[in-house]
């Protein structure tokens, strides 16, 4: 019994860590979609954030600078998307796909010289007493700072969207851009800022992967997490609190996949690797089948092109 | 407002529809020049090695056709879906499934095949791809789940399935635990078309797909329905067009074509099963579809151009030591420039402040 109990702590800790990159990326994308923009380039932004964060951390020796660089790189990629879709009125679906394809290539190019380079681990939190608690101490009070930052971002995003005037305006732009424009709100500027925020969050998620979770750089390191984050936003029906739930669920699935074999269940590892992706499909199906709920919660102008003269 | 602004055109410019892909290619080349220069390579030499040297031999031209084949096959199907706003981005997985089902037959009947094996493999490859496309179709039609996300997730599932098979049932029993299958026998390999190259029967299928794709879109009622649904879903609804049927049709069709592409790879240039069948053909096909203006003939041309980016990347890697990842950067840049310049189709760029609009046409 005590052996199984001893496992709970590390599993819980690993689950929280696995949920963190998803949490960053999905919260960012949630704000973007709330402003009425669908950015399918999350995967690309995560990858570029991951490689830039890693490169800067290796060069400077500072993982903090690495995270900042990851966020900046993600925002830079997002700016590209913003210029194309908001100023040049390009199709958001196509541009998002382009951003991902470009990000895959660009990150591989930048990451050339960084494959296989080791990096110092990010220091973990240590609170005397609390971290030493049996079973849950390490999981709850002994994680890296980024894990807590991601967790703090959940109420912060919720507060911004639902308790501030700026958040109200952002949601108004996402629901009906023509009306918001008529009221004098700068639709394009607001959306561009939202897109930048989404990019920075994706970049942070990516940097967390390469600096902290893995920690190393490998091509395609995000392995579809950007797409899972997109699915999480739908799963959460555009509510920040439910993003947290979804991220933990996927963190759990990711970790379960690693521990199933440890428990003596004989399933080939390649088949277990399918689990997060299959879980995403199942979760999407379960949420999407309720058409009325999706229609009620999805921002009404999501994915629509806005031109003030049109 | 500002010095530079966009003014809607009365109607889409036909000239720009054809001009923007060329403009995008030109801008990509200019950016490539700057990129090579920034990376410390001689840009003229690098661009030559990338885009011209590979075309200077029969073998190089053959490789171009070999690489264009899966791109065109996948892109024809994707484009038909995109026209109907069905965003299948699962061509990579559908291609993989086609290779798994079709190539699996070659291994299952190893040593006991006949003339019938190859046709059977082709059918199985198409069926495998169509099956993989049917999943997002079913989930979209029955449960309203976004086909973008489900088809993309299935790419990863297919890849892991292939990986599993290559480490298990498909592995060569005499292969020292390498994740590769036996080499296919002569009766399960697509015949070559041009001596001295690797151009195989699949290229003919790709040309056939271009012709049939054009016929479907330009000359049939189904094609008309697809276009109407894509342009104005509400009008299609009033006209009584069955959108669910079109979702099924486009996903099954694009799945089958991608499956054929996958089978063509394993029964063509690869000649066996291995865990890396495609260098991302299914994803690049998305770019091919857009660059070709979602039109079959345009796709054929775009397919060759993107094939060049693959073999150019390999050639430049060998000749100058350029990193192979450049290929992906070029492909992404090209699509960006295309999407950016496409604004010129429906808008004019105007300089100076806005004048009073006199007698503007009612849109």
Contacts between the chains, C-beta under 8 A, distances in Angstrom:
chain1	res1	chain2	res2	distance
A	40	B	148	6.9
A	80	B	336	7.1
A	83	B	340	7.9
A	84	B	336	6.7
A	84	B	339	5.6
A	84	B	340	5.5
A	88	B	339	7.5
A	88	B	340	5.1
A	88	B	342	8.0
A	88	B	343	4.4
A	89	B	6	7.2
A	89	B	343	5.5
A	89	B	346	7.8
A	89	B	347	7.0
A	90	B	339	4.0
A	90	B	340	6.5
A	90	B	342	6.3
A	90	B	343	6.8
A	91	B	339	6.9
A	93	B	87	5.9
A	93	B	148	7.2
A	94	B	290	6.0
A	94	B	335	7.6
A	94	B	339	5.8
A	95	B	336	7.8
A	95	B	339	5.3
A	97	B	89	6.5
A	97	B	286	5.7
A	97	B	335	7.8
A	98	B	287	7.5
A	98	B	332	6.1
A	98	B	335	4.1
A	98	B	336	5.4
A	98	B	339	6.1
A	99	B	332	7.8
A	101	B	283	5.9
A	101	B	284	7.7
A	101	B	286	7.3
A	101	B	287	6.7
A	101	B	328	6.9
A	101	B	331	6.2
A	101	B	332	4.6
A	101	B	335	6.6
A	102	B	328	7.6
A	102	B	329	6.9
A	102	B	331	7.9
A	102	B	332	2.6
A	102	B	333	6.6
A	102	B	335	7.4
A	102	B	336	6.4
A	103	B	332	7.4
A	104	B	280	8.0
A	104	B	283	7.9
A	104	B	328	5.6
A	104	B	332	7.6
A	105	B	325	5.6
A	105	B	326	7.6
A	105	B	327	6.9
A	105	B	328	2.3
A	105	B	329	4.1
A	105	B	330	7.6
A	105	B	331	6.6
A	105	B	332	5.2
A	106	B	325	7.9
A	106	B	328	7.5
A	106	B	329	5.4
A	106	B	332	7.0
A	108	B	323	7.7
A	108	B	325	3.5
A	108	B	328	6.2
A	109	B	323	5.7
A	109	B	325	4.0
A	109	B	326	6.3
A	109	B	328	7.6
A	109	B	329	5.5
A	111	B	325	8.0
A	112	B	323	5.2
A	112	B	325	6.9
A	219	B	325	7.8
A	223	B	156	7.4
A	224	B	152	7.6
A	224	B	153	7.3
A	224	B	156	5.2
A	227	B	149	6.4
A	227	B	152	5.2
A	227	B	153	6.8
A	228	B	153	7.9
A	230	B	149	6.2
A	231	B	149	4.9
A	231	B	153	7.6
A	234	B	146	6.9
A	234	B	149	7.4
A	268	B	164	5.3
A	268	B	167	7.2
A	268	B	168	6.6
A	270	B	160	5.0
A	270	B	161	7.5
A	270	B	163	4.4
A	270	B	164	3.6
A	270	B	167	6.4
A	271	B	160	6.9
A	271	B	161	7.7
A	271	B	164	5.4
A	273	B	160	4.6
A	273	B	163	7.8
A	274	B	156	7.2
A	274	B	157	4.8
A	274	B	160	4.7
A	274	B	161	7.2
A	277	B	153	4.3
A	277	B	154	7.5
A	277	B	156	4.4
A	277	B	157	5.1
A	277	B	160	7.9
A	278	B	153	7.5
A	278	B	157	6.3
A	280	B	149	7.1
A	280	B	153	5.1
A	281	B	139	7.1
A	281	B	145	7.5
A	281	B	149	7.8
A	281	B	150	5.2
A	281	B	153	5.1
A	281	B	154	7.3
A	284	B	139	7.6
A	284	B	145	4.7
A	284	B	146	6.7
A	284	B	149	5.8
A	284	B	150	6.3
A	285	B	139	5.5
A	285	B	143	4.6
A	285	B	145	4.8
A	285	B	150	7.8
A	288	B	143	5.6
A	288	B	144	4.5
A	288	B	145	4.2
A	288	B	146	6.9
A	289	B	142	7.9
A	289	B	143	4.2
A	289	B	144	6.1
A	289	B	145	7.6
A	291	B	144	5.2
A	294	B	144	7.0
A	307	B	6	7.1
A	307	B	8	7.0
A	307	B	347	7.9
A	309	B	6	7.9
A	309	B	7	7.1
A	309	B	8	5.9
A	310	B	8	5.7
A	310	B	363	7.8
